Amino acid sequence: MAIPILVLFPVLLLLTSREQWYPHFFVVARLWAAIVLYGTGFIPKIKKEAKIDSDKSYMFVANHTSMADIMLMLYCVKNPFVFVGKKELTKIPVFGFFYKRTCILVDRNSQKSRKEVFDRAQARLNSGTSICIFPEGGISDDESLILDEFKDGAFRLAIDHQIPILPLTFMDNKKRFSYVFLSGSPGEMRAYIHKEIPTFGLTQENKRELNTTTRTIILNKLQSEKL
């Protein structure tokens, strides 16, 4: 993870110095993600239900079981997006430096921080950049859990800004590169890109229904592999 960042450090530093250069940074970030995935022995395989419109902003969401989720999301999606993620990841050496400079960070213990997320997301969406949130909010300690409950933040934001939800299911990340020490193996990392879920005309009264619909799509895909 660190080696390509160090090699690309001058370029990444320049491209993160101004927010309007973010789309160029995103191209380099996708290259970094591909280097990390293939260099680690993971072979991404992507299937799509529908084409992602390059001219639209989306709320990208996926199940979250692995550090590799970040790299696979970057690999799968060509539309520039920013992650909304926990500030604790800034502590990761090298990676955390650029994570802090490019992502929307949230401190879940701070009401003020959660409010700032909405303001920063608004600014990003106004510039045509999409948003990505892992709605489980973190990695569960229960290794037997297929999919944790989703928090409402992603759906509240999507409704506020009337942008569609685009769910992705990561089929193998937990098996390939989990948070359990000395677990995992090289091999295929399958990603499934589902059809978008429109939010036009929805209000905050619909956020729980939108949450449930999105989670059910991802859960059904994960469970289909268990049959």
Secondary structure as UniProt FT lines:
FT   HELIX           2..7
FT   HELIX           9..15
FT   HELIX           19..21
FT   HELIX           22..39
FT   TURN            40..41
FT   STRAND          42..48
FT   TURN            54..55
FT   STRAND          59..62
FT   HELIX           68..76
FT   STRAND          81..86
FT   HELIX           87..91
FT   TURN            93..94
FT   HELIX           95..102
FT   STRAND          104..106
FT   TURN            108..109
FT   HELIX           111..126
FT   TURN            127..128
FT   STRAND          130..133
FT   TURN            135..136
FT   TURN            143..144
FT   HELIX           153..161
FT   STRAND          165..170
FT   HELIX           173..176
FT   TURN            181..182
FT   STRAND          187..193
FT   TURN            200..201
FT   HELIX           204..206
FT   HELIX           207..224
FT   TURN            225..226
//
